[in-house]
Amino acid sequence: MSDLYSSDDLSSSPTLGGKEADAEFQQFLLVERERAKLQAQIHEFSDICWEKCMDKPGSKLDSKTETCLVNCVNRFIDVSLLITNRFSQMLQKNSGF
């Protein structure tokens, strides 16, 4: 019976070379870090908007509260994208010198 993590199985399978595997792993880590940052931002926006929009706890959101939450989070996302795009444009402009 073969162990899933044995060196025989790993050496016989077609894998990337050391540098290629490292680069692929680094790319994977970068993507996962960005995903974690996005999740953290979403949680932060949700917390801020919850405090801003929730008047009283209830068994169901009323339409006014739901609209407030949606608009609040959307504005945070819009501003974040605007700032990110503007910063990217500034970097591209400065690298052109």
BELJO-V328195 format. One record per pair of residues at least 24 apart in sequence whose ideal C-beta (glycine too) atoms are under 10 Angstrom apart, sorted by the first residue. I is the first residue (numbers start at 1). J is the second residue. D is the distance in Angstrom with one decimal. If there is no record, write none. Layout:
# BELJO-V328195
I_J_D, I_J_D
This chain:
# BELJO-V328195
38_80_9.7, 41_76_8.1, 41_77_8.5, 41_80_6.9, 42_73_7.9, 42_76_9.1, 42_77_8.6, 44_76_8.4, 45_69_9.8, 45_72_7.5, 45_73_5.1, 45_74_9.4, 45_75_9.1, 45_76_4.4, 45_77_7.2, 45_80_8.5, 46_72_9.1, 46_73_6.7, 46_76_9.3, 48_72_7.4, 48_73_8.9, 48_76_7.3, 49_73_5.3, 49_74_9.6, 49_75_8.9, 49_76_7.3
